């Protein structure tokens, strides 16, 4: 039986450890950096320039930003691209792909080693290690993946800056303590084309996670809006469909049942903040050693001190949430060929999984003898 997670205890632990402030959670952020806003013009709306109309409807934006979006094909009217001087008509359906992270920080290129998985003239796929923040933000102004990418790209294009390639090509991100694959663009047009694939949920994203407990069903789907916890602001939580939070969908399948823990594959339809971590916690299976969502304590197992010591040893091997972005697939923004990349599990995850396998096998042998 999997224990019910106690949010109050998690909050208390967060305060003691002084880990992940609300700002850190924001900066770690959702995978998707843009959101798709759909606006239908009212019947009685007078003709108005499209940029002015959007400005009147959308918060946390500017007219200049909207005009740039229009120029880059990020605004459509009735599924057609338009110019900034287009006049809205009643019942027009406007789709505006809006940057949902309005805060920006100066990106200083730094000579940081990158594990480049694939690169051509248009895209860059990197295998990010656990512990590396993707983008500069509150408390993390240097040493991030994007600082390293900026250095790498400026060696190829010395005149490149954020006016020519915002965020140096970042179109999505993964948590600091999650390892695995991330794709970046090497031009603004490539960034737009990749970003639209994330909007349309056509990008393949599969993760491998070690979670607490075992499952009655070998596969399933977790749904529920994700938003900041209404009481404990350092946490995200799942809410019923409605006005609070954004829709989130995670499909999972059990790869291996190890009695006390399970190895699962998670496939994302959406990319919300901490989505897999929050969804798994929501159904009673927090990620192993996730110190934000209750996985850094014994959730399932025996009371024997020998077992407790074994778990502590496992925590010391995998010192972060046991989550790896293993598979990344997308359509190349220029060749239009399907690209699919698979990365191996990092050593800390391999080691802790093998340790659990050995523990279960030895326990089963002991029971038979």
C-alpha positions in Angstrom: 0.0 0.0 0.0 1.4 3.4 -1.0 1.4 6.1 1.7 -0.7 9.2 1.2 1.7 12.2 0.7 1.5 14.8 3.5 1.9 18.2 2.0 2.4 19.9 5.4 5.5 17.7 6.1 6.9 18.4 2.6 6.4 22.1 3.2 8.2 21.8 6.6 11.1 20.0 4.9 11.3 22.6 2.2 11.6 25.4 4.8 14.3 23.5 6.8 16.4 22.7 3.7 15.8 26.1 2.1 15.4 24.5 -1.3 13.6 25.7 -4.4 11.9 29.0 -3.7 8.8 29.9 -5.7 11.1 31.9 -8.0 13.3 28.9 -8.6 10.3 26.8 -9.6 9.3 29.6 -12.0 12.8 29.7 -13.5 13.0 25.9 -13.8 9.7 26.3 -15.4 7.4 24.6 -17.8 8.9 22.7 -20.7 6.9 24.8 -23.1 8.1 28.4 -23.3 5.1 29.7 -25.3 1.4 29.3 -24.9 -1.3 29.3 -27.6 -3.9 32.0 -27.1 -7.2 31.8 -29.1 -9.3 35.0 -29.3 -12.6 35.3 -31.3 -13.5 38.8 -32.2 -16.9 39.9 -30.9 -19.9 40.5 -33.2 -20.0 44.2 -32.4 -16.2 44.8 -32.5 -15.2 47.8 -34.7 -12.3 47.3 -37.2 -9.0 47.6 -35.3 -5.4 46.9 -36.3 -4.5 43.4 -35.3 -1.6 44.5 -33.1 -3.7 47.0 -31.2 -6.5 44.5 -30.8 -4.2 41.8 -29.3 -2.6 44.4 -27.0 -6.1 45.2 -25.6 -6.7 41.5 -24.9 -3.4 40.1 -23.7 -1.5 40.9 -20.4 2.3 40.9 -19.9 3.1 41.8 -23.5 3.9 44.9 -25.6 2.9 46.3 -29.0 6.5 45.8 -30.2 6.5 42.2 -29.0 3.2 41.6 -30.8 4.5 43.1 -34.0 7.6 40.9 -33.9 5.3 37.9 -33.4 3.2 38.9 -36.4 6.4 39.4 -38.5 7.6 35.9 -37.4 4.3 34.1 -38.3 3.4 33.7 -34.6 -0.1 35.3 -35.2 -2.7 33.9 -37.5 -6.2 35.0 -38.4 -8.6 32.3 -39.5 -5.4 30.1 -39.9 -3.8 32.6 -42.3 -0.7 34.8 -41.6 -1.4 38.5 -41.6 0.5 41.8 -41.4 0.4 44.3 -38.5 -1.9 46.6 -40.4 -4.6 43.9 -40.8 -8.0 45.2 -39.5 -10.0 42.7 -37.4 -13.5 41.7 -38.4 -16.3 40.3 -36.3 -15.9 36.5 -35.6 -12.3 36.4 -36.7 -10.4 33.7 -34.9 -7.0 35.0 -33.9 -4.3 32.6 -32.7 -1.4 34.3 -30.9 1.6 32.2 -29.8 2.7 34.2 -26.7 5.9 33.9 -24.7 4.7 32.8 -21.3 7.9 33.7 -19.5 8.0 37.5 -19.7 11.1 37.9 -17.4 14.4 38.1 -19.2 18.0 38.0 -18.0 21.2 38.9 -19.8 22.9 35.8 -21.2 26.6 36.0 -20.9 28.4 33.5 -23.1 30.6 31.1 -21.0 32.9 28.3 -22.0 31.0 25.5 -20.5 31.5 21.9 -21.7 28.3 20.6 -23.5 27.4 17.1 -24.3 26.3 17.7 -27.9 24.2 14.8 -29.1 23.5 16.1 -32.6 24.1 19.3 -34.5 23.6 20.6 -38.0 23.2 24.1 -39.5 19.7 24.5 -37.9 19.3 22.5 -34.7 21.3 21.5 -31.7 20.4 18.5 -29.5 22.1 18.4 -26.1 22.2 15.7 -23.4 21.9 17.8 -20.2 23.4 16.4 -17.0 21.4 16.5 -13.7 22.3 19.6 -11.6 22.5 22.0 -14.6 20.0 24.8 -14.8 18.8 25.4 -18.4 18.4 29.2 -18.5 19.6 32.1 -16.3 17.1 33.2 -13.7 16.6 34.2 -10.1 19.7 32.9 -8.3 21.2 31.3 -11.4 22.7 34.0 -13.5 25.7 32.0 -14.8 26.8 28.4 -15.4 23.6 27.5 -17.1 23.1 25.4 -20.3 22.2 28.5 -22.3 25.4 30.3 -21.1 27.3 27.5 -22.6 25.1 27.4 -25.8 25.7 31.1 -26.3 29.5 30.6 -26.2 29.2 27.6 -28.6 27.0 29.5 -31.1 28.9 32.7 -31.0 32.1 30.8 -32.0 30.2 29.8 -35.2 28.4 33.2 -35.7 30.4 36.0 -33.9 27.7 38.6 -34.5 24.9 36.5 -33.0 23.0 38.0 -30.1 19.5 37.8 -28.5 18.1 40.3 -30.9 18.8 37.8 -33.7 18.2 34.7 -31.8 16.1 35.1 -28.6 17.4 33.0 -25.6 20.0 31.7 -28.0 17.6 29.2 -29.5 15.9 27.8 -26.4 12.4 26.5 -27.3 11.7 24.3 -24.3 13.5 23.2 -21.0 13.7 20.6 -18.4 14.2 20.8 -14.6 17.6 21.5 -13.1 17.8 18.0 -11.5 16.4 16.1 -14.5 18.9 14.8 -16.9 18.4 14.2 -20.6 17.7 15.5 -24.1 16.9 19.1 -25.0 16.7 20.6 -28.5 17.7 24.2 -29.4 17.4 26.2 -32.6 20.3 27.9 -34.4 18.2 30.5 -36.1 15.0 32.4 -35.3 13.1 30.7 -38.1 14.1 27.3 -36.8 13.1 28.4 -33.3 9.6 29.4 -34.6 9.1 26.1 -36.5 10.2 24.0 -33.5 8.2 26.1 -31.0 5.0 25.5 -33.1 5.6 21.7 -32.8 5.6 22.1 -29.0 2.4 24.2 -29.3 0.8 21.4 -31.3 2.0 18.7 -28.9 3.5 16.8 -31.8 7.0 16.6 -30.3 7.8 13.1 -28.9 8.9 13.3 -25.3 9.5 10.2 -23.2 11.0 10.0 -19.8 12.3 7.2 -17.6 11.5 7.5 -13.9 12.0 5.5 -10.8 9.0 6.0 -8.6 7.9 4.7 -5.2 5.4 1.8 -5.0 4.0 -0.7 -7.5 1.0 -0.3 -9.8 -2.2 -2.3 -10.2 -2.3 -1.4 -13.9 0.7 -1.7 -16.2 -0.2 1.5 -18.1 -2.5 4.5 -17.7 -3.0 8.2 -18.2 -2.9 10.9 -15.6 -4.9 14.1 -16.3 -5.6 17.2 -14.2 -4.7 20.8 -14.4 -1.4 21.8 -12.8 -0.9 25.1 -10.9 0.9 26.4 -7.9 -0.4 24.8 -4.7 -3.0 27.2 -3.2 -1.7 26.8 0.4 1.9 25.8 0.0 3.3 28.2 -2.6 6.6 26.3 -3.0 4.8 23.4 -4.5 2.8 22.7 -7.7 -0.4 20.6 -7.4 -3.1 18.9 -9.5 -6.6 20.4 -9.8 -9.8 19.3 -11.5 -10.5 20.7 -15.0 -11.6 24.3 -14.7 -10.3 27.8 -14.4 -7.4 27.0 -12.0 -4.2 25.8 -13.6 -3.4 24.5 -17.1 -4.4 21.2 -18.7 -1.7 18.5 -18.2 -1.7 15.0 -19.6 0.9 12.3 -18.8 0.7 8.7 -20.2 2.7 6.1 -18.3 3.6 2.5 -18.7 5.4 0.2 -16.1 8.7 -1.0 -17.4 9.7 -3.0 -14.3 8.0 -3.8 -11.0 10.5 -4.0 -8.1 8.0 -4.4 -5.3 8.9 -1.3 -3.4 9.7 0.9 -6.4 8.8 0.8 -10.1 10.6 1.8 -13.3 8.1 3.7 -15.5 8.2 5.3 -18.9 6.2 8.6 -19.1 5.1 10.2 -22.3 4.1 13.9 -22.2 1.3 15.4 -24.2 1.7 18.7 -22.4 4.8 20.3 -20.8 3.7 21.9 -17.5 6.0 22.9 -14.6 7.2 19.7 -12.9 4.5 17.8 -14.7 5.8 14.2 -14.3 6.8 14.9 -10.7 3.5 16.4 -9.7 1.4 13.9 -11.6 3.2 10.9 -10.1 3.0 12.4 -6.6 -0.7 13.0 -7.2 -1.4 9.3 -7.8 0.7 8.2 -4.8 3.9 7.4 -6.6 6.4 10.2 -6.0 9.7 10.0 -7.9 12.5 8.3 -5.9 14.5 10.9 -4.0 12.4 13.9 -5.1 12.9 16.2 -2.2 10.2 18.6 -3.3 7.3 16.1 -3.7 7.9 13.7 -0.9 10.1 11.1 -2.6 13.2 11.6 -0.4 11.7 9.5 2.4 10.6 5.8 2.6 7.1 5.8 1.0 6.8 2.0 0.7 8.7 -0.8 2.5 9.5 -2.5 5.8 10.3 -1.0 9.2 13.5 -2.9 9.5 16.7 -0.8 10.1 18.5 -2.9 7.4 15.9 -1.8 4.8 16.2 1.8 6.0 19.9 1.7 5.6 19.6 0.2 2.1 17.3 3.1 1.1 19.7 5.7 2.5 22.5 4.1 0.5 20.3 4.4 -2.6 19.6 8.1 -1.9 23.4 8.6 -1.7 23.8 7.0 -5.1 21.1 9.0 -6.8 21.1 12.4 -5.0 18.3 13.9 -7.1 14.8 13.0 -8.4 15.2 9.8 -10.5 14.0 11.3 -13.8 15.7 11.2 -17.3 14.5 12.7 -20.6 15.3 9.7 -22.7 13.5 10.2 -26.0 13.1 13.3 -28.1 11.5 13.3 -31.5 10.5 16.2 -33.8 10.2 17.1 -37.5 13.4 18.9 -38.7 12.4 22.6 -39.2 14.0 22.7 -42.7 14.4 19.2 -44.2 11.0 18.2 -42.7 12.4 14.8 -41.9 11.4 13.1 -38.7 14.2 13.1 -36.2 14.3 10.8 -33.2 17.0 10.7 -30.5 17.5 8.3 -27.6 19.9 8.8 -24.8 21.2 6.2 -22.3 20.4 6.5 -18.6 23.1 8.3 -16.7 25.3 6.3 -14.3 23.5 7.4 -11.1 20.2 6.1 -12.4 21.7 2.9 -13.8 23.4 2.2 -10.4 20.4 2.8 -8.2 18.1 0.7 -10.5 20.6 -2.1 -10.4 20.9 -1.8 -6.6 17.1 -2.2 -6.3 17.1 -5.2 -8.7 19.8 -6.9 -6.6 18.0 -6.2 -3.4 14.7 -7.7 -4.6 16.4 -10.7 -6.1 18.3 -11.4 -2.9 15.1 -10.9 -0.8 13.3 -13.4 -3.0 16.1 -16.0 -2.7 16.1 -15.6 1.1 12.3 -16.2 1.2 12.7 -19.4 -0.8 15.5 -20.8 1.4 
